[in-house]
Amino acid sequence: MTLLDIVLWVILGALAGWIASMIMKKNAQMGAIANIVVGIVGAVIGGWVMNLFGASGASGFNLYSLVVAILGAVILLFVVGLVQRAMAK
């Protein structure tokens, strides 16, 4: 993995995390670092979910990988929201 690969994953993660935070209406609560982390973790989760359905996961810096990362990031934000609500009770 080269430095360029790492930079591209950070950019993809930031974009996916930002889009997912807007979809889940958490954008005002999240900063740039949180968006990057959510997007990268979301890519892993999205890849795992896609593999369950027989499709490939995030495969590089392309539109398909962005969609997979957004899907995973939305799932992550949804689960985090459920846990936060459960902890508040």
N, C-alpha and C positions, 0 to 999 in steps of 0.2 A: 504494500500500500504506500503510495507516494504522498508527498505533502499536498499535491493538487487533489488527489482523491479525498483526503481529509477535509480540505477546504470545501470541495463540492458537496460532501456529506453534511457539513455544517450549514451550508447555504440551503440545501434541500431540506434539512431538518428545521431550519428557521422558517422557511416558507410553509412547510407542512404544518408546523406547530402554530404559526400565525393564522393560517386558514382554518385549522381545526378549532382554535380558540374563538374565532369569529362565529363559526358554525354553532359551537356550544355556548356562545354568549359569555365567554370568560375573558375576552380580550382586554378589558379594562383592569382585570386582576393580575394579568401576566405581563412580565417584562420580556426583553429580548432573550436573556439567558434561559428563562423558563420555556419560551417558545422553541428554542433550539433543542433543549433536553426533551421536551414533549415530542417534538418532531422526530428526533433520532430514535427514541424509545418506541414511538409510534410506528416507525419503519420496521422495527424488529417485531412488534406485535402484529402489524399488518401482514408482514411476510409469513409469520406463523399461521395466521388465520387463512391466508391465501393458500398455503400449503395444505391445510386441512381440507380445502375444497379442490385440491388437485392442481391448482395454478401455481405459478412461480411467484416468489416474493419480490422485494425490491431488488432490481438487477443492475442498477447504475443510475446515472444522472439523466433521466428521461421522464416523460409524462406519466408512463405507467407506474414507475417507482414513486413519483409524487402522489399519485392517487392512492397507492398502497400505503404510503406513509400517512396521508391524511386520514384514511380509514382507521389505521391503527391508533393515531393520535386522538381521534374522536372517541374510540373505544376506551382509551386510557383516561381521557378527561371525564367520560361518563362514569367509569368505575371509581375514579377518585372522588367525584361528586357524591356517589352513593355512600362511599366510606365516610366522607365528611359529614353527611347527613346522619348516618348511623352513630357516629361518634358524638354528635351534638345532642342526641336524645338522652 
